[in-house]
Amino acid sequence: MKTSTDTTANVNLFGIDLRKPTWNEFTAVTVLAVGLWVLVVGLAFRLGAGLNAFDAGALLLVIEWGCVAARAGVRPDRGARHVVANVAVSALLVGVYSLSWQLLA
């Protein structure tokens, strides 16, 4: 229920109601995402499948989105709509990243 002091708008992504994470939540999931990224990049190098700079950056974007999305209410364990939203936003992020990589290279 909205009150007169509630200034947040309801935001939907593929019919999923999103919530705005607090600054502390956002900071915590960002630290989590960087830790997961370091783990995956370290494992990739340890297993001999080293990543180039582009792949490592794209991986960081996707991991960060996954962590932030979970706090915002987009969780793949809640059905197909959530999975589609995660895949669509991840693809969009990697597409924009790839475009900017090509423009700056």
N, C-alpha and C positions, 0 to 999 in steps of 0.2 A: 504494500500500500504506500502510495506516495504522499508525503506531507508537503506542506507549503515551504519548508526549509530544505527539502530534498532537491538538489539541483542536478543530479545525475540523470542522464537520459538512458532509456533502455536501448541497448545496442544488440542487434541480432546478427549472427553469422550463420547462414544456411538454416535459419530457424532456431538457432541455439542462443539462449539468453546469456550474454556475457556479463561478467562483473569486472569492475576495475580493481586490480590488485593494489594494495597499499604500497607505499614506498619501501617499507621493510620487507614485504613479501617479494617485491620485484628485485630488491637487492639480494635476498636470500636465493631466489631461483637463478639469478645471474651467476652467483658464486657456484651454485650447484652445476649449472651448465658449463662453466669454464672448467670445473673439476672433472666432469664427465668427458669433456673434449680433450683435456690433457691425458686422461686415461686411455681413450680410444686412439689418439695419435701415438702415444707411447706404445700401446699394444701393436699398432700397425707397424711401427718401426722395429719393434722387437721380433715380430713375425716375418720381417723382410718385405713387407708391402708398404713401404714408405709413401707418404702422401706428398704431392707437390703443394705449393702455396695456395693455388686456386681451390683444390680439393679440401684442404684443411680449413680454409675460410668458409666454403660452402657448408662443410660439416658443422662448423661452429654456429652458423646461422640456423640450421635445421635443429640442432640440439637446443639452442636458445629459444627458438619458437616453441618447441615441444614443452620445455619447462614453463615458459610464460603462459602458454595455452592451458596447461593443466590448472594454473592458478586462476585463469580467467574463466574457466568452466568448460573448456573444450577438452574432453577426455575420451580417448578411443575406446575405453571399456564401456562406454555408454551407448554404443550402437554405431550403425553405419554412417549416420549423418555426421557424427563427430570424427570418424575416420576420414570421410570425404573432406571435411573442413580442414583437418590437419594436413592432408596431402595437397589440397588446393593452395593453402597459404604457404606451405613449404615450397611448392613448385613456383609460386609467384616470387617468393623471396630469392630462390636460387636463380630464377630468370632475370630478375632485376640486378642481382649480384653479377651474373654472367655478362649482362649488357654493360654494366659499369666497368667491369674488368676489361672488356674489349675496348671501351672508349678511352680508358686510361693507359692501356698498354701500348 
